Amino acid sequence: MSTEGFLVLHSLEEDPASGEVKFYMELSNDMLVKLTVYDEANTMQRVIKDELLTQGGNIIPFDTTQLENGTYYYEAKTDVQKTSKKFEIKN
């Protein structure tokens, strides 16, 4: 199986999250990635990144104070994959 077009989305180092967090993902090659945050009702709250990212590790900062405290999901989407992780915000 080819890993072309796939990524690995890592869990946050700090959960519950507060202040600035760093989303980390590893890409098998350069690819267009859309990173979004959804609430528990599956309503999109923020598009954090929607651009071409480079192969290897990518760190994307996000200020959690832009959202209310609560449970959220962050999702990374490419042409061939969609993956998400749950996290809590407590500021």
N, C-alpha and C positions, 0 to 999 in steps of 0.2 A: 504494500500500500504506500502510495506517495504521500509525503507530508507537505507537498507544494500547496500553498494557500492556507495553511493551518497555523493556528497560534495556540499558546498556552497562557491562560489568564490566571494569575496568582491571587491568593487571598490577601486581604489587607494585613499589614503587620499589626495594626492597632484596631481592635474591635471590642467595645464600641469605639467608633471614630469620633474625633473632635478636631476642630480647626482644619489645618491643611493635611490631606492624606495624599499618598502617592499610589496610584494604580500602576501595577507592573505586569507587563506581558512580554512573552518571547515569540518572535515571528520567525517562521521557517524561511521566509524570503520577503523582499519588499512587497507591501500590499496596502490597498486601501482598507482602512479600519474605521468603523464608526463605534465610538464608546459612548454609551448613554446610561442615565440613571433613571430607574422606574420606582414608583412607590408600591406599596402592598396591593393596591387596586389595579396594578399593571398600567398605570398612567405615566407616560414619560414626563419626567421632571426637568431634565437637562441633557443636552447634547454636549459632551465634554470635548470630544475630538471627532472629526470626520475628515480625514485626510490620509495621504500616503505616508506610511511609517516604514522605517528601514528594518532590514533583517537583523535579528538578534534581540537584545533586551531594550525595551522602551519603558520609560517612567513618565507617567502623566499626572501632574499635580492637580488637585481639586480642593477648593475651599468649601468644607461642609457647612459653614455658617450660612451659605446661600439657601439651605433647606431647613425645614423644621426638624426637631428631634423625632426619631421614629425608625421604622424598618424600611430598608430600601434594597434594591438589586442593581448591580452594575453589570452591563452587558457589552460584550465586544462582538461585532458582527463583521464578517468578510463576505466575499462572493460565495464561499462554499461552507461557511461555518457560522454558528451563533452559539455563544457560551455566556453564562452569567453566574454571578456569585451574590449571596445575601450578605448584608452588613447593617449594622445599627449606627445611627448618629445620635450622640449625646453631647451637646455643647453647653 
